[in-house]
Amino acid sequence: MLQLNKLTKQYATGDLALKAVELEIPKGQVLALIGPSGAGKSTLIRCINRLVEPTSGTVDLNGKDLTKLGSGALRTARRRMGMIFQEYALVERLTVMENVLSGRLGYVGFWRSFLRRYPQSDIDEAFRLLERVGLDHMADKRADELSGGQRQRVGIARALIQDPELLLVDEPTASLDPKTSRQIMRLICELCAERGLAAIINIHDVALAQMFVQRVVGLRLGEVVYDGPPNQLTPDTLTQIYGEEDWEATIEKVEDDEEDDDALPQGALA
Amino acid sequence: MSTSVAAPRKWRKPPLIKNPVMRWSLLLGALVYLVLALGTMEVNWSRVYEGLDRGGRFILAFSQPDFISRWSDISAGMLESIIMTITSTAAGIIISIPIGLGAAKNIAPMPVYMICRGIIAVSRALHEIIVAILMVAIFGFGPLAGFITLSFATIGFLAKLLAEDIEDTDRSQAEAIKATGGSWLQWINYGIQPQVMPRLIGLSMYRLDINFRESAILGLVGAGGIGATLNTAFDRYEFDTAAAIIIIIIAIVMCLEYLSGIIRRRVQ
């Protein structure tokens, strides 16, 4: 469904953030992108929806090359790519509901969005999603009154109301505590499964990635150095991705961590 | 005392200028200059003495301000000032917003940025009084010249500060809106506007306050408003009427101050 061909990004400073990255993601696959800071993970997902303009190479989504689109067509294409951010990136002074509905901006005209007169179907869907992430009672709270975990749930609802076929997820758990991190990762992966969405999840936490995804891609200095199932990550491959360190403990965690926390709606209040 | 206890170590804040010769000669030089400069000021002491009497009468006038005998002039001037203030602030805000958007480096393309910064620079370079003199020359005496002057001055003030606030906004919030596929206007409305709105409202209130005070001065060069009435009162040595006008100006400025405080607290 999504195919990156020789995707390259060179910043104005001369830094080569991506070096001819090749990657193919089939429909419905959830993929974790791991790698040290500065490896180009954020750049990679931003090159897909062109929040960052790639220098060369192509991004094929369902056979359409996104790098060639004009601004109007790009906006249409962006509607089908939901994005979830590291620091939630909610508009803090807007309400939860406005934040969720902002996911529909690509579909509604300016005056409708300006007057906040969204179609009833959008409002129904917004409530349905807020309920799904356990926040329907918070609709009129301002986003900056929410806790980190709650904000990220709103961020997820905003991405999903776009009716995307692909989720671009940038460090969804980097500002969250370990328990909330797991709940958020589980929620994202469950929702992807429910809706058959493909997702690219940038993530620092290797153990967390291994717990939830079907495929791991390791990025180092703008190059793919590992691409395979999570259980085949070895200390050697981690050394290749991150550099020399004792990796045994990191990998062991995968086995003994299945139990713990409760199902979402209850935990949603965390 | 045993020798194991070291002598207490001294500490002084390091001086701003390290070299002591430089430090003292600069200080001395400044002092000498001050004395010499004061010496060149020619003070006509007999004139000052005469003026003291007039000043005294003026201050005394505050104890019995005369609102009555010139009330129709005062109210007409005040009304003109208030109308000038409100209309020029409103016009200034409406024009400032697009210019402020254009003058924010993070959202405007380079040519637009340069043009908008240019407009702001021109507006800020010219003092209200100079603009008012020009406008009076062009449009004649009266409040129209004052209205245009204040609108023009508002643009330089508001557009510049709005642009700076836009440049300080959180990029990620705006980026998230862009990622949904919204149009440019939607992006501004959802990604930028909520972040700058409190400051925009606060600055607008502040500017309303400034415009009222300026409107009181503009009358002196013929651009209408309460300033003209005040000037006439002084010319006629009607200090009690002048005192009444100044008291009203102070009262209105204080009311505006109080009001803007409340509004700013509300929008936070």
Interface residues (C-beta under 8 A of the other chain):
Chain A: N49 L51 R75 T76 A77 R78 R79 M81 M83 F85 Q86 E87 A89 L90 V91 E92 R93 L94 E98 S102 G103 R104 L105 G106 Y107 F110 S113 F114 G155 R158 Q162 L168
Chain B: D170 S172 Q173 E175 A176 I177 K178 A179 T180 G181 G182 S183 L185 Q186 N189 Y190 G191 P194 Q195 M197 P198
